Structure formats: C-alpha cells, structure tokens
Amino acid sequence: QVQLVESGGGLVQPGGSLKLSCVTSGGFSRNTMAWYRQGTGNRRTVIATVSHTGYADYDEDVRGRFTISRDDAKNTVSLEMNDLKPEDTAVYFCNVRTPLCELWGQGAQVTVTS
C-alpha cells in the first residue's frame, strides 16, 4: 500500500525548532517531494519542495528558516524548522506527485506559542 506517514510535530515556543519527517512506502526517488501547510481557516499551500536531484525551493515565508531534505535510501523526506513564529502554526503535510497520482500524508500539527 502506498503511503506517506509524518511525524515530529508538536508544541514549541517562538524562536524554537522542530523537525518533521515523512516516511514513504518507497518508489519516489524520481519524483519531487514537498511539504505543504494549512493554518486554521486558510487553504493548503506549498512551503518547500525538493527535486529528485536534491534541488530545494522555498516559499518566501520560510526561506532561510526551514530546510527540506530527502534520503531516498531511507524513503524519507524531512523538514527542519528553525526560528519558528506563531504564524507558522499549522498542520503540515508531506506530498508527492507522480504522473499517475498525488499522495498526501495524514498531517502533523505544529503549534508555536508562548
């Protein structure tokens, strides 16, 4: 069964750090992986992508604070988040899009509050 499973969300104070991980069922080494987030009342938006060659791109809201990485040997894509702000509070989703389908993880809650 093809699946993506996120972990690593939680509660953190402003300025803190968290690392999200997404373990996939494998077979996506040729696909771009991405992290999206969705805050309460907002639409789901892409914040970071990493291509199969390792090229990373970021939304301007997180550039310089977040780092996306992938380890295809471990079927994992990660998102390291630093200098977190209250506006980063959201549910974070791992995503992969192939020519045949688009897959999502179940989501990981990240809450940034003092």
DRENLOZA-706297 format. One record per atom (N, C-alpha, C, O): residue in one letter; x, y, z. Coordinates in steps of 0.2 Angstrom, whole numbers, plus 2048, in hexadecimal, padded with zeros to 3 digits. Atoms other than C-alpha are relative to their C-alpha. Layout:
<nodes>
AXYZ...
</nodes>
This chain:
<nodes>
Q8047FA800Q800800800Q804806800Q809807804V7FC7FA800V8078117FBV7FE805806V7F8806806Q8017FB7FAQ80881D80AQ805804802Q80B803800L7FB7FB7FEL81082C811L7FE801808L7F8802809V8027FF7F9V81182D824V805805803V80B804804E7FC7FA7FDE81783D82DE8017FF808E7FD7FB80BS7FF8007F9S81E83F83ES804806802S8078097FEG7FC7FB7FEG82684C849G7FD806802G80080B804G8047FA7FFG81985984BG800801808G8027FD80CG8007FF7F9G81686185CG7FF807802G7FD80B7FEL8017FA7FDL815870867L807803801L80B800804V7F97FD7FFV82487C867V7FF808801V7FA80B7FFQ8017F97FFQ82788E86DQ8038047FAQ8078017F6P7FD7FC805P82B89C861P808800800P80B801806G7F9801800G83D89B85BG8037F9801G8097F8800G7FD8077FFG83E88985EG8007FC7F9G7FF7FF7F4S7FF805806S84187A852S7FC7FA800S7FB7F7806L803806801L83886B84CL8027FC7FAL8048007F5K7FE804806K83C85D83FK7FA7FB7FFK7F97F7803L806804803L82E855835L8047FA7FCL8087FC7F8S7FE805804S83184482DS7FA7FD7FDS7F57FC7FFC806803804C82783B820C8037FA7FDC8087FA7F9V7FE806803V82A82981CV7FB7FD7FBV7F57FD7FCT804803805T82482280CT8007F97FFT8057F6802S800807801S820811806S8057FE7FAS8067F97F9G7FA801805G82E8147F9G7FE8007F9G7F88017F7G801800807G82F8157E6G7FF8077FEG7FD8087F8F8017F9802F8308287E5F8068047FFF80780A7FFS7FA7FD801S84282B7E2S8018047FAS8058097FAR8007FC806R83E8337D1R7FB805801R7FA8097FCN8057FB7FFN83183E7D8N802806805N805805809T7FF7FB7FBT83184F7E0T7FB7FF806T7F57FD806M8038007FAM82C84F7F2M7FE807803M80280B801A8027F97FEA82385D7FBA7FD800807A7FB7FB809W8047FF7F9W81D86480CW7FB8067FEW7FD80B7FCY8057FA801Y80D86E80CY7FE801808Y8007FD80CR8037FE7FAR80487681BR7FA8037FFR7F88067FAQ8077FD800Q7F387B81FQ7FE803807Q7FD7FF80CG8027FD7FAG7EF88782DG7F8800801G7F57FF7FCT8087FF7FFT7DD889835T7FD8057FBT7FF80B7FCG8037FB804G7D2891828G8048027FAG8018067F6N7FC7FF806N7DF89181BN8007FA7FBN7FF7F47FDR7FF805805R7E288780BR8077FD801R80C800804R7FA804800R7F087A80AR8058037FBR8038047F5T7FC7FD805T7FF882802T8077FC801T8097FA806V7FA803800V81087B7FDV805805803V80580B802I7FB7FC7FCI81F881808I8077FE7FEI80C8027FEA7F9803802A82E876802A7FF7FA7FBA7FB7F67FCT800805804T83286B7F4T8077FD7FFT80C801800V7F9803802V84185F7F0V7FF7FC7FAV7FB7F77FAS800804806S8448587DFS8037F9801S8077F8806H7FD806800H84A8477DBH808801800H80C7FC802T7F87FE800T85C84F7D9T802803806T808804807G7FE7FD7F9G85B8577EAG7FF808800G80180B805Y8017F8800Y8578697E4Y7FA802804Y7F47FF803A8057FD7FCA84D8727F1A7FD8067FFA80180B7FCD8037FA801D8418807F0D7FB801806D7F87FD808Y8047FE7FAY83788A7FDY7FC8057FFY7FD80A7FBD8047FA800D8298957FFD803806804D807804809E7FC7FB7FDE82F8A6804E7FF801808E80380480BD8027FF7F9D8268A5815D8057FC805D8067FD80BV7FC8047FCV83289781BV8078007FDV80C7FD801R7F9800803R84289A810R805802805R803808808G7FB7FE7FBG85189B81BG7FF7FD807G8037FD80BR8028037F9R84889382AR7FF7F8800R8017F5804F802807801F842882823F8057FD7FBF8088007F6T7FC804805T84D87481AT7FC7FA7FFT7FB7F6803I802807803I846866810I8057FC7FEI80A7FE7FBS7FB804802S85085780DS7FC7F97FFS7F77F7801R803807801R84D845807R8067FB800R80C7FC7FFD7FC806800D855834809D7FD7FA7FDD7F97F7800D804805804D84F8287FCD8027F9802D7FE7F5801A7FE8067FEA85981A803A7FB7FE806A7FA7F8808K8048017FAK84E81C813K7F88027FEK7F4801803N8077FE802N83E821809N7FD806805N7F8805807T8017FB7FBT83E831814T8018077FDT8068087F9V7FF7F9801V83B843811V7FF804806V7FA80380AS8007FD7FAS83E84F81FS7FF8087FFS80180B7FAL8017F9800L83A861823L803803807L80080280CE7FE7FD7FAE84586A830E7FE807801E7FF80B7FCM8037FA7FFM83D879837M803804806M80380280BN7FC7FC7FAN847887841N7FD807800N7F98097FCD8037F97FFD842898848D7F98007FFD7F68047FBL807800802L830893848L7FC806803L7FE809808K8047FA7FFK8238A0849K7F97FE801K7F77F97FFP8078027FFP8118A084FP7FC7FF7FAP7F87FA7F9E804801807E80B8A283DE8027F97FCE7FF7F87F7D7FE807803D814891839D7FB7FB803D7FB7F5800T8058047FDT806889843T7FC7FD7FAT7F88017F7A803803806A7FE87D837A8007F8801A8047F5804V7FF807801V7FB86B832V8057FF7FAV8038027F5Y7FB801806Y80A865827Y7FF7F97FDY7FE7F4800F801806804F808859819F8067FE7FCF8088027F9C7FB803805C81484E810C7FC7FF7F9C7F77FD7FAN804801807N81084D7FDN8057FD7FBN80B7FF7FBV7FD802806V8168447EEV7FB8007FAV7F67FD7FBR805800806R80F8467DCR8047FC7FBR80A7FD7F9T7FE804805T8128397CFT7FC8017FAT7F78047FAP8047FF806P80C8387BDP7F97FC801P7F47FE7FDL8068047FFL7FE82C7C4L7FC802805L7F6801805C8047FE7FAC7F98337D4C804805804C809807803E7FD7FC7FBE7FC83F7E2E7FE7FD807E7F87FC809L8008037F9L7FF8397F4L801805805L80580A805W7FF7FC7FAW7FD841805W8017FC806W7FE7F7807G8008037FAG80283D816G7FA802804G7F6806802Q8057FF7FBQ7F683E825Q800807803Q7FB809805G7FF7F97FDG7FD84F82BG8037FF807G8017FB80BA7FD7FF7F9A80785483AA7FE807803A80080C7FFQ8027FA7FEQ801862845Q807803803Q80A800807V7FB7FC7FDV80E86F849V7FD807803V7F980A800T8037FB7FDT80987C856T806804803T80A802807V7FB7FC7FEV81488B85AV7FD805805V7F980A802T8037FB7FBT80F89586AT804800806T8087FC808S7FD7FF7FAS81689C879S7FC7FF806S7FE7FF80C
</nodes>
